Amino acid sequence: MWTSAKAPSLTDMETMAHEAFVRLPEHFRRLCEGLIIRVEDFPTDEVLDEMKADSEYDLLGLFQGTGLPFQSHDDVARLPNLIWLYRRPIIDYWAEHDETLGRIISHVLIHEIGHHLGLSDADMEAIEAQTAG
């Protein structure tokens, strides 16, 4: 079994992120209309500098944009909000912890969506508890 095992590709991880998103409570998903979820191997150098990361492995995910609590109908047109999941840091984290890869992806996704929605850590933990299974 392990002799043919491979790390998930970007496409595999995008599929896993989509599956994790579908398992989220419906009311939570509805609040994500227009939100784009992307998977890349690593954050860009600009993101690493902006986040003051010591290593390209420091960030598992990132929300970029204006969170819903800070948006206004009077705002000029802006780029859509984005959530980035970083494949290699997530895989590295998975290799060092006793959690399933799906659970880690779900955790990172919920956390970044929580930033989009302006949720507290307790709110995010409650959503995670609803999706555990």
C-alpha positions as CSV (number, residue, x, y, z in Angstrom):
1,M,0.0,0.0,0.0
2,W,2.6,2.6,1.0
3,T,4.9,1.7,-1.9
4,S,2.5,3.4,-4.3
5,A,1.3,6.2,-2.0
6,K,1.8,9.8,-3.3
7,A,1.2,13.2,-1.7
8,P,-2.0,14.8,-3.0
9,S,-1.6,17.1,-6.0
10,L,-2.9,20.6,-6.3
11,T,-6.0,19.1,-8.0
12,D,-6.4,16.5,-5.3
13,M,-6.3,19.1,-2.6
14,E,-8.7,21.4,-4.5
15,T,-11.1,18.4,-4.6
16,M,-10.6,17.8,-0.9
17,A,-11.2,21.5,-0.1
18,H,-14.4,21.4,-2.2
19,E,-15.6,18.3,-0.3
20,A,-14.8,20.0,3.0
21,F,-16.8,23.1,1.9
22,V,-19.8,21.0,0.9
23,R,-19.9,19.5,4.4
24,L,-20.2,22.9,6.1
25,P,-23.5,24.0,7.4
26,E,-25.7,25.4,4.6
27,H,-26.2,28.8,6.3
28,F,-22.4,29.1,6.6
29,R,-21.9,28.3,2.9
30,R,-24.6,30.8,1.8
31,L,-22.6,33.6,3.5
32,C,-19.6,32.6,1.2
33,E,-21.3,33.6,-2.0
34,G,-18.7,35.0,-4.3
35,L,-15.8,33.8,-2.2
36,I,-13.0,32.1,-4.3
37,I,-11.1,29.2,-2.8
38,R,-7.7,28.5,-4.4
39,V,-4.9,26.0,-3.7
40,E,-1.3,26.8,-4.3
41,D,1.9,25.0,-3.3
42,F,3.2,27.9,-1.2
43,P,2.4,31.6,-0.4
44,T,4.0,34.2,-2.6
45,D,7.1,36.0,-1.3
46,E,5.0,39.2,-1.0
47,V,2.5,37.3,1.3
48,L,5.3,35.9,3.4
49,D,6.8,39.4,3.8
50,E,3.4,40.9,4.6
51,M,2.6,38.3,7.2
52,K,6.2,38.4,8.6
53,A,6.5,34.7,8.1
54,D,9.9,33.1,8.9
55,S,9.4,30.3,6.4
56,E,7.3,29.4,3.5
57,Y,5.9,26.6,5.7
58,D,4.5,29.0,8.3
59,L,1.2,29.6,6.6
60,L,-1.4,26.9,6.0
61,G,-3.9,29.3,4.5
62,L,-4.8,32.9,4.1
63,F,-7.9,35.1,3.6
64,Q,-7.4,38.1,1.3
65,G,-10.0,40.7,0.8
66,T,-12.5,42.7,2.8
67,G,-14.4,40.7,5.4
68,L,-18.2,40.9,5.3
69,P,-18.4,43.0,8.5
70,F,-16.3,45.7,6.8
71,Q,-18.1,45.8,3.4
72,S,-20.5,48.5,2.5
73,H,-23.0,49.0,-0.3
74,D,-21.3,52.3,-1.0
75,D,-17.9,50.6,-1.8
76,V,-16.5,50.9,-5.2
77,A,-16.2,47.6,-7.2
78,R,-13.4,45.5,-5.7
79,L,-11.7,42.2,-6.4
80,P,-13.5,39.2,-5.0
81,N,-12.5,37.8,-1.6
82,L,-10.0,34.9,-1.8
83,I,-9.1,32.0,0.4
84,W,-5.8,30.4,-0.2
85,L,-4.9,26.9,1.0
86,Y,-1.2,26.1,0.8
87,R,-0.6,22.5,-0.2
88,R,3.0,22.0,0.9
89,P,2.7,23.6,4.3
90,I,-0.5,21.6,4.9
91,I,1.2,18.4,3.9
92,D,4.1,19.2,6.1
93,Y,1.8,19.9,9.1
94,W,-0.1,16.6,8.3
95,A,3.2,14.6,8.4
96,E,4.0,16.0,11.9
97,H,0.6,15.6,13.6
98,D,-1.9,12.9,14.4
99,E,-4.8,14.2,12.3
100,T,-6.2,13.2,9.0
101,L,-5.4,15.4,6.0
102,G,-9.1,16.0,5.4
103,R,-9.6,17.2,9.0
104,I,-6.6,19.6,8.6
105,I,-8.0,21.0,5.3
106,S,-11.4,21.4,6.8
107,H,-9.9,23.3,9.8
108,V,-7.9,25.7,7.7
109,L,-10.8,26.3,5.4
110,I,-13.2,27.0,8.3
111,H,-10.6,29.3,9.9
112,E,-10.1,31.3,6.7
113,I,-13.8,31.5,6.0
114,G,-14.2,32.7,9.6
115,H,-11.9,35.7,8.8
116,H,-14.1,36.4,5.8
117,L,-17.2,36.4,8.0
118,G,-15.5,38.2,11.0
119,L,-16.1,35.2,13.3
120,S,-14.5,34.6,16.7
121,D,-12.4,31.6,17.4
122,A,-15.3,30.2,19.5
123,D,-17.6,30.5,16.5
124,M,-15.1,28.8,14.2
125,E,-14.7,25.9,16.8
126,A,-18.5,25.5,16.9
127,I,-18.7,25.2,13.1
128,E,-15.8,22.7,13.2
129,A,-17.7,20.7,15.8
130,Q,-20.8,20.6,13.4
131,T,-18.7,19.2,10.6
132,A,-16.7,16.6,12.5
133,G,-17.7,13.2,11.7
